[in-house]
Amino acid sequence: MKDTPVGHKETTAVERPWPPEQGEWTYEDWLKLPDDGHRYEVIDGVLYMSPPPLIRHQRSSGRIFVRFSDFLRVHPRGEVFYAPVGVRSPNQPVPLQPDIVFVRAERLAIVGEHYIEGVPDLIVEILSPTNWLYDRREKMRVYQEAGVPEYWIADPRAQTIEVYVLEQSVYQLAGQYGRGDAAVSRLLPGFEVHVEAIFV
């Protein structure tokens, strides 16, 4: 039996309130969230929740992923992943879940068993009516601060793809592509996505 000093009262760790206040969410808190089909992400301690994506979101995401897969089969320059896949960048302890992630072959060591532990080379987000501002503001800022070289935003409603490239630590719009155009990557020369084939 453990000796307890006279007059000493046993103390227990104080339970943190649940749910935590916004701005106080941690990785451990995030792990407690249910696997209910919603997407839960934490940025700078703030919890964001998105409902399950619409069918057209999934169709657009799938078609872009297939274009990447087909290109990389002929030009094995890296590996592409699709949601749900966790990306834990140095500036965010809780992994985010981009729609599509590309990592160059020489950097595949950052792909761990559970998450991509580091900065991907290219990220694609497909906008939904409920999350378009979040992808354009919060997540874009996080990717920019982490140093993701190229960021694509695909908008099924506008039927456009925007390609942003990191220049002097700030995203610059390299091109906005609509129907009849082919979105092109600076990071992957020769890779292109015909917009009208994505939003059919």
Secondary structure, DSSP 8 states (H G I E B T S, - for coil): -----TT----------SS--TT---HHHHHTS--SS-EEEEETTEEEEE----HHHHHHHHHHHHHHHHHHHHS-SEEEEESS-EEE-TT-SS-B--SEEEEEGGGGGGB-SSEEES--SEEEEE--TTTHHHHHTHHHHHHHHHT-SEEEEEETTTTEEEEEEEETTEEEEEEEE-TT-EEE-SSSTT-EEEHHHH--
